[in-house]
Amino acid sequence: LADEVGLGKTIEAGILLSQKWAERARKLLIIAPSSLRKQWNQELIDKFFLPSTILETKSFNEQIKAGHLNPFSQKGIVISSYHFARSKDAYIRQINWDLVVIDEAHHLRNVYKPTNRIATTIKGSLSHAPKLLLTATPLQNSLLELYGLVSVIDEYTFGDLKSFKAQFSRLTEQDFDDLKQRLRPICQSTLRRQGLEYVKYTNRIPITQEFYPTEN
């Protein structure tokens, strides 16, 4: 889900989580940057009335000491940071997740590089799980980043890295159309201008103020 900033990716993810919850699905995981964990926790309870647990080192160890063999197995939604998910990948692999939401998913864009251990570990531990990736910037520096993000969801959309480079390293108009067709079933992107009919944005008016340094 690659909607532009401010178009409600978090809300859309919350709707999907609510639907899963209504279907009695309870194996739900959110992976987000550390700074967004509490925000997710608050949004879920305030807007969707969904219970969630933030797993970090302290809470994880407390549950282990209490005899809980796998703290990622919860009755509510589990929220984890990228670094914590990487360090506890063995526990994540053991659970048959109903849905995993990965926020700010561009952190995984270089997963095709073996040196990116956080991304490759998370991808491997969630290979069996249905995933929803949220990012307003799926492509920043290289088309290979798009390949990396898509491979997290489906390894077979583009084949291996060598095949992707051979076909899309130099985009012709035909190649570009082919790329769009392949992305159509797996990527949804809405631009702000497409939402103007439904969302009344506040006009931003820039004001220029000139400053002149003094001798002091």
N, C-alpha and C positions, 0 to 999 in steps of 0.2 A: 504494500500500500504506500504509494509515493506521492500522495497529495502534498501540495505546497503548504508552507507554514501557516498555521491559523485556520485550516479548513476542518479540523476536528478528527485527526487520526486516532487520538486517544478515545474519543467518544465512540467512533466506529469499532475500535477494538473492544471497548466495554460492552457494546451491543452484542458482539459475537460471544464474549465471555458470558453474558447474561443468558443468551440462547443455550449455550452449553450447560449452564447451571440449571436452566429450566428442564433440560433433558436428563437431569440427574448425573451429568458428567462432573466428576470431582477431581480429576487429575489435570489441574490447570496450573501453568507456570508462566510467570512474567520475568524476563531478563531485561534489565535496564541499567543505565549508568548509576553509580552509587548515589549521585545527587538527586536522582528522580525517584528513588524507592519510596520515600515517604509521601511524595506527591501522588504516586500511583495508589498507595494504600488509602489515602484520603479521598481520592477521586472515586475509587471503587465503592467506598461506604457511603459517600455523600450523594453520588449521582445514580448508583446502581444497587445500593443496599447489599453489596456482596462482601462477605468476610474475607480477609486476606491476612497472611503472616509474612513479615519480612524476615528472611533467614540470613543471618550473618554469623560470624564466628561465635559470639557469646550465646545467642539463642540456640544455635546448632549444637554446641557442646552441652548446654543445659539439657536439651532433649535426649542427647546420647546418654548422659549420666542418669536420666530418668528412665532409661530402658527402652527408648524409642530407637529401633535399629536403623531406620531411615527417616530422618526428620523432613525430607522432601515429600514424604507421603503424609499429606495433611487433609483435614476435612474442608479447609478453605483454600483459596488461591494462594500459591506460594510466590513471593517476590524475591528475586535475587539479583545481585550485581553481576557484571560480566566476570570480574576477577574471582568472585566467590563461586560462580557456576563452573569456572574452569578448574578451580582447586578441588571441587567436590563432584567432578564429572562421573566418577564411579557410582555415586549414589543416584545421580540423574539418570544414568543408563538403565538402572534397575526398574524404573517406573514406566508403565505403558501410558504415556500422556495422551489426554484427549485433545489438548490444544496448548501450544507454546507461543506466547506473544513476545517478540524481540523488539524492544523499543530502541530508537536511534541505531537502527540496524547497519548503518554505514560503517560502524565499528568492525563489521565483519567483511568489509569490501575486499580486503586483501587476503581472504582465506585461501586463495589459490597459491599463495606463497608459503612454502613449508616453514619459513622462519616465523610466521605469525602464529604463535602457539596458542594464544587465547582463542582466536577464531577457529583454528583447525580442531582444537579440543572440543569446543562447544558444538561445532558442526558434527563431529563424530558422535558425541554423546546424545545428540538429538536426531540422528539419522532416521530413526524409526518413528518419529513423532510428526504429526501435522503442525505446520508452523505458519505464523502470520508475522511478516517483517514490516516494521514501520520506519520510514525514513523520508524526509523531504529532499534529501540529496543523494539519490542512489548512484549518481555519476558525478565525480568531482575532477579527477585528473586523467583517467584512462578508461577506455571502453572495457578493459579487462576487469575493472571493479564491478561493472554490471554483470559480467560473467560470474564473478565470485559470489555476488549476492544471490543470483538465480541458482547457482549450484548448491546453496544451502537448502533451498526448497526442493529442487529436483536436479539430480546429477545428469539426467538424460536430455534435458531441453536443448543444450548446445553440444553435447558430447564432451570430449576431453579438451583440455586447454589448447593443445596443438591444432585440433580441428577448428576451434573458435578463431584462433589467430589467423589460420589460413584463409578462412572465409570472410572475416570482418576486419582484418587489420587495415585494409584500404577500402573504405566503403564507397561503392557505386550506388546509384539510385536504386538499382534492383536489389543490391545487398541490404540497403536501408529498409526497403519495403519488406524483405524477408525477415529482417531483425524485428520489425514491428509486429509482423504476423506471429512470430514465435513467442514474443512477449505478451501478446494479447490475452492468452488464457491464464497468465501467471502474474501479471503486473497491472495494477489499477492506479492511474495518476489523474488528479483533477487540479487544474490551475485556478488561481484566484479569480481570473477574469471569467471563468466558467461558472463561478459561484455568485457573481454579482446579482443575478436574478433572484437569489434566495437570501443572500447575506448583505445587509446594508453596512458596509464598512465606513468607519469614521474617516473623513478626508484628512490627510496629513498635509499640513501647510508648512513648508520650510521657511524659516525666518533667518536671514543672514545678518549677523552682527559683526561689524568691523572693529578690530582692536588695534591700537597703536601703542607700541612700547614707549615708555618715558625714559629719561636718562637715568632715573633711579631704579 
